[in-house]
Amino acid sequence: MPAVLERSAHLVAAYDIEIRAVAPELGDLVPARRMTVEADLTDDERILVPAPRRTLRLANGIAEFVRAAVPPGHTLAVCNGAQADPTDTELLDVLMRRIPASVLAITVYSGGPEPPPDSRDAGELWRIVDRSVREGFLDTVAELGERGLALSEPGGEPWWRFAQRTATALGGLGRQEEARAVWEQARRCSQDPAVHAASAYGLAMLDARHPDAAQRDLGRARAWINGAIAISTLLSEPAQRAFKLGFDRNGLALIELRQGHLGQALALVESAVELAGKLGERHPLHRMVLLANRAQLLAAMGRAKESLEDWAAAIAIDPMFPDYYVDRGNLLFKLGRHKEALADYESALRVGPPLPEAYYNRAELRIGQDDVDGALTDLDRVIDLDPSYVDAYINRAGLLATLERDDDARADATTGLALSPGNPHLLTVLGQLETAAGRFPEARQALDLAVDLAPRLASAWGNRGVLRYACGDLEGAITDLTRAVALAPQRDLYSNRAVALRALGRTAEAEEDDVRAAGFA
């Protein structure tokens, strides 16, 4: 590997984050070119935990580096494959999917020498857990964090550090009840107010952020966060109190937001921003998150100018944090400021590992600019990076159908429906394709289901209107197209309704629709 790095300096620079993440022992050979502000912060200031999808981004970056840097004809044998954790398995899957076997043939064996018993002490485990939290290796944190807890005195400072990281990782992995058990154990083992405040916050977020919206208990979350706020208010050290109280109020803002109380959520975040002003230069990530949250709330309330100001301030704190470029780009796109939106999406791609969302959003922007080839290129990239990205299949299938590449569109619709059964957008595309192929009963089945599942989806009504016209049901076609127009006035909907109206002899109404359609040119 050192030889590969030495002869591929430009690639090493392009994939420095990924290489340093998966092979920290190569750090001396891989200069850190894209560094976030977090690298220079103290332990208590590093509040961000990467989302589980970060490991997929890292794996894709490594695959691209190996594919470009390793000469063809190499073989990699992986022993003890059955013992690989989900992060390692994901990396192997991506490598095998994205690197041609002619470049690197990978064989995974379930057997191999038995690994020795883990004899690492709590200090060694902590160093790995701490690094794994920063890199987003949540499965590693969950596994080794539990070992660290078993080797530490319950309630002590080392034990609490393991507990906090382990519970957070478990929650991020969707292992809610295991995370809850760790937080509850912390409450039983400690009388430290800061521990109780943090545990109450952690329990509140398990309820407020549950991945299944139906299982979110916002009432219980509010009770827990109120407890956290009450404790934080009583903390004696001013800086700790300002930080913890602002952190907790930000958590309550999420609960208010999910209950539809935008004004209350904004007031809470603004109070947290005010408290953060008492921290001086400390806790920059805390300020960054608060500014970004306020930007999102302001945008939701239609206060775009103020939102953009907050996005700019948040990005200025850490220009190497990609997510906020995407968020600001989305707002700029909605405002019709496409050149600036494009610059933000490309900044997100430049400062971090491969990011499917940035390519997807850039594709949407290109669709709006009628750059079909560019949009397809970006959507191809999204699906290459993440074959489970359902929205990319939806958009690509729609574009391919527009280009009359029906077989390719059908393949995308079929793949997408396997990932998301009953998806109304994919059913709509499938219905459109079945109509074009003259398979009217199959088209009607798909479109009826799409309309039932998503009665406000204009394209479903519009395509069913086209189908009914093709079947000779002119009145039904006009009814469906009228519903589609009411939901989302578009040129093709008016044009199609004009055809149906004219076929019924309703010439004056058809001409009115022709005029409306021409207005979209």
LINTA-V790582 format. One record per backbone hydrogen bond with DSSP energy under -1.0 kcal/mol. CO is the residue of the C=O (numbers start at 0). NH is the residue of the N-H. If there is no record, write none. Layout:
CO,NH + CO,NH
This chain:
0,4 + 1,5 + 2,6 + 7,11 + 8,12 + 9,13 + 10,14 + 14,18 + 15,19 + 16,20 + 17,21 + 18,22 + 22,25 + 23,26 + 25,28 + 35,38 + 36,39 + 37,40 + 41,44 + 44,46 + 50,53 + 51,54 + 52,56 + 53,57 + 54,58 + 55,59 + 56,60 + 57,61 + 58,62 + 59,63 + 60,64 + 61,65 + 62,66 + 63,67 + 64,68 + 65,69 + 73,104 + 75,106 + 77,108 + 79,82 + 80,83 + 84,88 + 85,89 + 86,90 + 87,91 + 88,92 + 89,93 + 90,94 + 91,95 + 92,96 + 93,97 + 94,98 + 99,102 + 99,103 + 101,72 + 102,73 + 104,75 + 106,77 + 108,80 + 110,79 + 120,124 + 121,125 + 122,126 + 123,127 + 124,128 + 125,129 + 126,130 + 127,131 + 128,132 + 129,133 + 130,134 + 131,135 + 131,136 + 135,137 + 136,140 + 137,141 + 138,142 + 139,143 + 140,144 + 141,145 + 142,146 + 143,147 + 144,148 + 145,149 + 146,150 + 148,151 + 152,155 + 155,159 + 156,160 + 157,161 + 158,162 + 159,163 + 160,164 + 161,165 + 162,166 + 163,167 + 164,168 + 165,169 + 166,170 + 167,171 + 168,172 + 169,174 + 170,173 + 173,175 + 174,178 + 175,179 + 176,180 + 177,181 + 178,182 + 179,183 + 180,184 + 181,185 + 182,186 + 183,187 + 184,188 + 185,189 + 191,195 + 192,196 + 193,197 + 194,198 + 195,199 + 196,200 + 197,201 + 198,202 + 199,203 + 200,204 + 201,205 + 202,206 + 203,207 + 204,208 + 211,214 + 212,215 + 216,220 + 217,221 + 218,222 + 219,223 + 220,224 + 221,225 + 222,226 + 223,227 + 224,228 + 225,229 + 226,230 + 227,231 + 228,232 + 230,233 + 231,234 + 236,240 + 237,241 + 238,242 + 239,243 + 240,244 + 241,245 + 242,246 + 243,247 + 244,248 + 245,249 + 246,250 + 247,251 + 248,252 + 249,253 + 250,254 + 251,255 + 252,256 + 253,257 + 254,258 + 255,260 + 256,259 + 259,261 + 260,264 + 261,265 + 262,266 + 263,267 + 264,268 + 265,269 + 266,270 + 267,271 + 268,272 + 269,273 + 270,274 + 271,275 + 272,276 + 274,277 + 275,278 + 278,281 + 282,286 + 283,287 + 284,288 + 285,289 + 286,290 + 287,291 + 288,292 + 289,293 + 290,294 + 291,295 + 292,296 + 293,297 + 294,298 + 295,299 + 296,300 + 297,302 + 298,301 + 301,303 + 302,306 + 303,307 + 304,308 + 305,309 + 306,310 + 307,311 + 308,312 + 309,313 + 310,314 + 311,315 + 312,316 + 313,317 + 317,320 + 321,325 + 322,326 + 323,327 + 324,328 + 325,329 + 326,330 + 327,331 + 328,332 + 329,333 + 330,334 + 331,336 + 332,335 + 335,337 + 336,340 + 337,341 + 338,342 + 339,343 + 340,344 + 341,345 + 342,346 + 343,347 + 344,348 + 345,349 + 346,350 + 354,358 + 355,359 + 356,360 + 357,361 + 358,362 + 359,363 + 360,364 + 361,365 + 362,366 + 363,367 + 365,370 + 366,369 + 369,371 + 370,374 + 371,375 + 372,376 + 373,377 + 374,378 + 375,379 + 376,380 + 377,381 + 378,382 + 379,383 + 380,384 + 381,385 + 385,388 + 387,389 + 388,392 + 389,393 + 390,394 + 391,395 + 392,396 + 393,397 + 394,398 + 395,399 + 396,400 + 397,401 + 398,402 + 399,404 + 400,403 + 403,405 + 404,408 + 405,409 + 406,410 + 407,411 + 408,412 + 409,413 + 410,414 + 411,415 + 412,416 + 413,417 + 414,418 + 415,419 + 419,422 + 422,426 + 423,427 + 424,428 + 425,429 + 426,430 + 427,431 + 428,432 + 429,433 + 430,434 + 431,435 + 432,436 + 433,438 + 434,437 + 437,439 + 438,442 + 439,443 + 440,444 + 441,445 + 442,446 + 443,447 + 444,448 + 445,449 + 446,450 + 447,451 + 448,452 + 449,453 + 453,456 + 456,460 + 457,461 + 458,462 + 459,463 + 460,464 + 461,465 + 462,466 + 463,467 + 464,468 + 465,469 + 466,470 + 467,472 + 468,471 + 471,473 + 472,476 + 473,477 + 474,478 + 475,479 + 476,480 + 477,481 + 478,482 + 479,483 + 480,484 + 481,485 + 482,486 + 483,487 + 489,493 + 490,494 + 491,495 + 492,496 + 493,497 + 494,498 + 495,499 + 496,500 + 497,501 + 498,502 + 499,503 + 500,505 + 501,504 + 504,506 + 505,509 + 506,510 + 507,511 + 508,512 + 509,513 + 510,514 + 511,515 + 512,516 + 513,517 + 514,518 + 516,519 + 517,520
